Amino acid sequence: MTADAAPLLFAAFFAALSLLCGSLALIDLRRGIIPDALNLAVGALGLAKTVIAGGAMAGVETAAEAIVVGAIFWLFRQLYFAVRKIQGLGLGDVKFLAAATPWVGLTGIPVLILIAALSALIAIGGAQLAGQNLTRQTSLPFGPFLALGLLSAVAAQQWFGFN
């Protein structure tokens, strides 16, 4: 790949990711689930981007990182359930974090989570200021915030060199 083609290729991948994240966010808001097909598409597109940019070995390493991230968040999910006896993180969210790993790498996952958590807190604060009665048992679809976190982390890495 030539240096001249890299920005155009990134723009194409980012546009596709944006469409997937938008679809994922809307479905999670409306139905409370993140479809496996969308998670698979996010992960496969990220893996394809990695292989095109870095070769087959980079793809293998990235796939291994995604498995590790998925396993860690699955364990967090299980631990939270064991302690609180309620689900705090949906399985679709866990799969999304694994699928997001090829896009941002291991170092980008904390940034993604930070952006997602802060934006969710802002949304909750705004809802309460608007008069909605929210309790600790109120369910909040986290997929839209994870999608925003992923897009923001990818953009920060690309345009600001933030890792």
C-alpha positions in Angstrom: 0.0 0.0 0.0 1.4 3.4 -0.9 1.5 6.3 1.5 -0.8 8.2 -0.8 -3.5 5.5 -0.5 -3.4 5.2 3.3 -5.6 8.2 4.2 -8.2 7.2 1.6 -8.2 3.6 2.9 -8.5 4.7 6.5 -11.4 7.0 5.5 -13.2 4.1 3.8 -12.7 1.8 6.8 -13.8 4.6 9.2 -16.9 5.3 7.2 -17.9 1.6 7.2 -17.2 1.4 11.0 -19.3 4.5 11.5 -22.3 2.9 9.7 -21.9 -0.3 11.7 -21.6 1.6 15.0 -24.7 3.7 14.1 -26.7 0.6 13.4 -25.5 -1.1 16.5 -26.4 1.9 18.7 -29.9 2.2 17.3 -30.6 -1.5 17.6 -29.4 -1.5 21.2 -31.4 1.5 22.1 -34.6 0.1 20.6 -34.3 -3.6 21.4 -31.7 -3.8 24.2 -29.4 -6.2 22.3 -26.3 -5.9 20.1 -26.7 -8.4 17.2 -23.9 -11.0 16.8 -23.8 -10.2 13.1 -22.9 -6.6 13.8 -20.3 -7.5 16.3 -18.9 -10.0 13.8 -18.8 -7.3 11.1 -17.1 -4.8 13.4 -14.4 -7.4 14.3 -13.9 -8.7 10.8 -13.6 -5.2 9.3 -11.1 -4.3 12.0 -9.1 -7.5 11.4 -9.1 -6.8 7.6 -7.8 -3.3 8.2 -5.1 -4.7 10.4 -4.0 -7.3 7.9 -4.0 -4.8 5.0 -1.9 -2.4 7.1 0.4 -4.8 8.9 0.3 -8.2 7.3 -0.9 -11.6 8.3 1.1 -11.8 11.5 -0.3 -8.5 12.7 -3.8 -10.0 12.1 -2.9 -13.1 14.2 -1.6 -10.9 17.0 -4.7 -8.7 16.9 -7.0 -11.7 16.9 -5.2 -13.1 20.0 -5.6 -9.7 21.7 -9.3 -9.7 20.9 -9.7 -13.1 22.5 -8.0 -11.9 25.6 -10.1 -8.7 25.8 -13.3 -10.8 25.3 -12.2 -13.2 28.0 -11.3 -10.5 30.5 -14.7 -8.7 30.1 -16.6 -12.0 30.2 -14.9 -12.7 33.5 -15.8 -9.2 34.8 -19.4 -9.9 33.7 -19.4 -13.2 35.6 -17.8 -11.6 38.7 -20.3 -8.8 38.8 -23.2 -11.2 38.5 -21.7 -13.4 41.3 -21.5 -10.4 43.6 -24.7 -8.5 42.7 -26.9 -11.3 41.4 -27.9 -9.1 38.4 -26.3 -8.7 35.0 -24.3 -5.4 34.8 -22.8 -5.9 31.4 -24.6 -7.6 28.5 -22.9 -10.4 26.5 -23.3 -8.2 23.4 -21.2 -5.5 25.1 -18.5 -8.1 25.9 -18.5 -9.3 22.3 -18.4 -5.7 21.1 -15.3 -5.0 23.2 -13.6 -8.0 21.7 -14.7 -6.9 18.2 -13.4 -3.4 18.9 -9.9 -4.6 19.8 -8.6 -4.9 16.2 -9.5 -1.2 15.8 -7.8 0.2 18.8 -5.5 -2.5 20.2 -5.0 -3.3 23.8 -3.9 0.2 24.7 -7.0 1.7 23.2 -9.5 -0.3 25.1 -9.1 1.7 28.3 -9.7 4.9 26.3 -12.8 3.4 24.7 -14.2 2.4 28.0 -13.4 5.8 29.6 -15.2 7.7 26.8 -18.1 5.2 26.9 -18.5 5.5 30.7 -18.2 9.3 30.8 -20.7 9.7 27.9 -23.1 7.3 29.7 -22.8 9.3 32.9 -23.5 12.6 31.0 -26.6 11.0 29.5 -27.8 9.8 32.9 -27.2 13.2 34.4 -29.0 14.9 31.5 -32.0 12.5 31.9 -32.2 13.2 35.6 -32.0 16.9 35.0 -34.8 16.5 32.5 -37.0 15.0 35.2 -36.7 11.3 34.5 -36.8 9.1 37.6 -33.8 6.8 37.4 -32.8 4.3 40.0 -30.0 1.8 40.5 -32.2 -0.8 38.8 -32.8 1.3 35.7 -31.4 -0.5 32.7 -29.2 1.5 30.3 -28.2 0.1 26.9 -24.4 0.6 26.9 -23.9 -0.3 23.2 -24.4 3.3 22.0 -21.8 4.6 24.4 -19.4 1.8 23.5 -19.9 2.6 19.8 -19.2 6.3 20.5 -16.1 5.3 22.6 -14.8 3.1 19.7 -15.3 5.8 17.1 -13.7 8.4 19.3 -10.7 6.2 20.2 -10.1 5.3 16.6 -10.2 9.0 15.6 -7.9 10.0 18.4 -5.4 7.4 17.5 -5.5 8.3 13.8 -5.6 12.1 13.9 -3.9 12.9 17.2 -1.5 9.9 17.5 -3.1 9.1 20.8 -2.7 5.5 21.9 
